Structures are given as structure tokens and as C-alpha cells.
Amino acid sequence: MKKSLLPTSFLVLLIFVGNQLFAQPLRIAVAANAQGLIKKLQADFKKRTGLETEAIIGASGKLSTQIRNGAPYDLFLSADTNFPEQLYTDGFGIQKPVTYAMGSLIICGSNKLDLNNWRNLLQSSQIPKIAIANPKTAPYGKAAEESLSFYKLYDKVKGKLVQGESISQVNTYLQTAAVTIGFTTESFLYESNNKSHLKWARIDPKSYNPIAQGAILLKHAKKGKLAEAKKFFDYLSSASARKIISSSGYHLPSNSKL
């Protein structure tokens, strides 16, 4: 009797575990700069497909490390193309990544500041702290560092730099006036929070490498969410998604393939 019950119990357990796995929403690791964008994409995707998604927000470098350490993410939307490309090269992706958006760097600060000559302003006593995201893990932080170096300002202001763990932390610093000024993404301006107390200026893109944001379909999706993950991956290049992306502070890539 016990011999016949054991396989049945085990089968019931397998069915339960399988149902639990398929009941989980599609899990998408998303760079912090796209925190506002992903909410719009999730809502539109659900409206069109009925599929639930869960966004895990963080710095691109940290999310990439988590994926390498076995984090159960089905897709990864990075703030650059390097992290997705490295993941694909090292066997963590199902197919070659695509560029889904092009980012834009801005300098943002108190509305009392005159940003017409922000390069001189950063060196003045008016500015005790300058926020940037960690250049090692956040591509927008790397772009800010590149721009400061391009204008030969980095050595002059490095003592003022305050690093946020991600671009969302930099945005929090700006919103709460923890810093007077900082480098962030243009998409920050399109998020819902009131920004009447802030002023901004676009950084000349010639001063930093292009911020091409990559998306990759991860191998973890094969454990139960491959069909859904492919739908979202394909959705990113749809007319509907592209409209949302372009109206959220990003430019559209001229060629979606890396």
C-alpha cells in the first residue's frame, strides 16, 4: 500500500510545484533609470496580453551580478548594452540582446541655480555636493564621469562628488534637496513626482558615449515562462511600446539590433 501511495503523493507534489511556478508573474530585472518607464510598459503589456509582470529595480551592474548568481529573472532591461552583451557571451541569455532605447544625460538642481554655465557653477562655492550614480554599476553614472572628464572638470570637482547606489538614489537626493545638483537621466523629468523646485539642462551628448539601453531574454525563462518572456521581448519593439518609450524621455534606436 505504501509503495502505491508514495508515487501518487510525489506526483501531487510535482503538480503543486509546477502550478506554483506557472502562477508566478514574469520577472523582469530593470535598470533604475527606467523605473517610471517600466510601469507604463507593464500596464500596456497587461492590457494587450493579460499577462502579469513583476519588475525588480536596481543598478544595472548589481542586477547583472544577481543574474550570474542565479537570481530568477526572465528578462533584463539594462541601462547599457555592455552588461547584456557580457551575459549573452557567458551563456546567460537565450538570444542576442537588442537595444530598446537611447538615453539622455541631464544636469539637474535647485531652481535657484543658473545652469546656463553649469561647468563654472560646479566649481563654485555655491555647490558643496554633486550627485552621480556609481560609475561602476550604473551606466548613467559612467556617462556623468565621462562628461566631467571631457570638460576637464573631474579632478577639479571629484571632492564634491556624492555617489548614489543607482540613478534612482540620485533622483531621491535631488527630490529631497539632499544635494544641490546632480547628473541624472532625462526620463526623470517624465516621472509623476512634482519637480517645480528643480531646474535642468541637457548635457551635450558629444561629451559621453551613447547610452544605448539593452534588453536580453534570459535562460531562466526556460524554467516556465519562456513563451511569456518572448512575448514581452517582442513587445518592446512594437509600435505601442516604442510610442511609450519615446514619450518617456528616451530616443528610439535607429537599429534595434546590437
N, C-alpha and C positions, 0 to 999 in steps of 0.2 A: 504493500500500500504506500509506504513512504517513497519507494522508487518511482511510482507514478505521479505522486504529488510534487516531488522536487522539480522535475522538468516543467510542470504546469506553473508552479509558483515563479520559477525563473523566467518563464515566458511572459507572465503577467508583469513582472518587474521590468523586463525589457520593453514591453509595450508602454508601460507608465513612463519610463525614462525617455523613450522615443517621443511620446506625446508631449512631455515637458520640453524637450529640445525644440520641437517644431512650434510649440506655443510661444517660445521666446521671440521677441521682435528682432528685426535685422539690426545688427550693431555696427555703427559707423564711427570710427575714430576721426575726429575733426580738429584741424588746427584752430587755435583760439581766435585768430583773426576772422574766421568765418562763422563765429558763434551766432551772429544775427542772421546771416545768410542761410545757414543750415535749417533754422526754424522755419523759414519761408519755403525752402525746398521740401522739407519733411511734410508740411501741410499740403502743399500742392501734389506731392507724390501720393500721399494717402488719398486725397480727393480723386486722383486719377486711377489708382490701383486698389485701394482699400487696404494696402499693406502698412503695418505699423513699423516704425523705425525708432531706434534709440541712438542718440548722439552722445559720444564721450569726448569731452572737450579738453584740450591740453596743448602744450608746446609741441611742435612737430617732432623735434628730436626726442622728447620724452615718450611720445606716443610710438615712435619708431622703435625705441628700446623696449617698450612694453610688448609690442608685436613680436619682436625677436625672442622675448622671454615667455611667449605662449599666451598672451592676452587674447581672449576670444572675440576678436573683431573680424567682421566680414568684409569691410571696406575701409580704406584710409584716404581721407582728403587732407593732403599736406599743404603747407604754405609755400612749398617749393617743389622742384622736381627731383632734387638730389636724393632725399630720403626715400621716395617711392622707387626711384631707379635702383638704389642700393638694395632695397628689399627684394625687388624683382631679380636682380643679379644673384642674390644669395638664396633664391628659391622660396621666398615667402609669398610670391604673387602668382596668380593663375595666368595672366596675360600682361603684356607690356603696358605700363601706365599711360594715361592721357593727360593733357593739360586742359583743365576745365575753366580756368580763369586767369587773368593777369592782374596782379595787384599794383597799387599805387601808394607811395610813401608820402606822408604829410608831417609837418611840424605843427603842434597844437599847444595852446596855452591860454592863460588868463586873457579875457577880452580887454584888459587894461594895457596889454603889450602891443607894441608896434612891430609886426612881423615882416614889414617891408624889407628890412635888412636884418633878418634873423641871424645871419652869420656874425655880425658885430654884437648883436644882442646877447648871444650865448656867452660871449667873452666878458660881458659887463657884470658889474656887481648886482644888477637887478636880478640876475639868475643864479641862485645858490645851488640848485639841483636841476639836472636834466635827466628825464626818464627815457630809457631804451629797454627793449626786451633783450634777454640773454642772447648774444650773438651765436653762441654755440648750439643752442637748441631751438631758437626762434628766427626764422628767415627774415622777418621784418627788423629784428634787432641787428642782424648781419647787414642788412641794407642800410640801416642808420649808421652803423660803424663805417661802412664803405663810403657813405656820403660825407661824413665828418673827415675821413682821410682824404677824400677827393679835394675838399676845400682847405686842406691842411689845418684843420681845426682840432683833430683828435687829441694830439699831445697838449694843446692849449686848454682843453676843457675836460680831459679824462678824469680829473679830480672831482668834477661835479657830477659825473655820471652815476645814476642810480639804476640798477638793473632789476627789471621785473622778470619773474619766472617765465611769463608768457606775455603776449601782447595784450591779453585781457587784463592782466595785472597793471600794465602801464596805463590802460584806459581807466582803471579804477583810481590810480594815482591822480590822473587828470580830472576825473569827475569829482573827486573829494578834495581837490586842491592840496594833496599831499606833496605835489611838486608844482612848480610854476609853469613848466614847459616840458614837452616830451615829443618823441618821434613815434608815430603810430600809423595805422592804415587808413586810407580814405574811407573804407567801409564803416569805420567807427562813426562817421558823421551820419550814416543812414540808420543807425540803431535808434530805438524808440526813446531813450532817455533824453531829457531836456539838456541842450548844450548851449543855451543862450549866454552862459557865463564864459564860454570858450571862443577863441578865435583860432583860425588855422590858415596855413599856406601850403601849397603843393611843393614838394621837393623836385627839382629838375631831375628827370629820370636818367640823364646822362651821368649823374654822379653816383649811380649804383647799378649793379647788374639787374637785368629784368627779373621781376618777381613772377615767374610762371608757377602756378599752383597745380600740383599733380594729384590725380586720383588713381588708386590701384585696387583691383579686385584681389582679395587675399585668399590664401589657400584654406584658411579656417572655414570659409563659406561652404566648402565641400562636406562639412560635417552636418549639414542640414538646411542651409539657407542659400545654396548656390543659385537656384532659379530666381529667388527674390533679389539676391545681390546683383545678378546680371541685369535684372530689370532696372534697379537703381543706377547701376553703372551706365547703362544705355540711356536712361532718363536724363543724365547730366548733359548730354549733347542734344537733347530735344529742344524744339523751339520754345516750349514753355519754360524749361529750366534756364535757357540762355537769356530769356527776357527778364527773369528774376535776377540772374547774376548781373546783367548789365545795368539793372536799376538799383543795385545794392552797393555801388561804389567800386565796381570792377570793370575791366575791359575784357572783351571776348578775344580768345586766341584766334589768330588768323588760320592756324592749322592745329587742330585738336590733338594730332598725334605727336608724341615726343620724338 
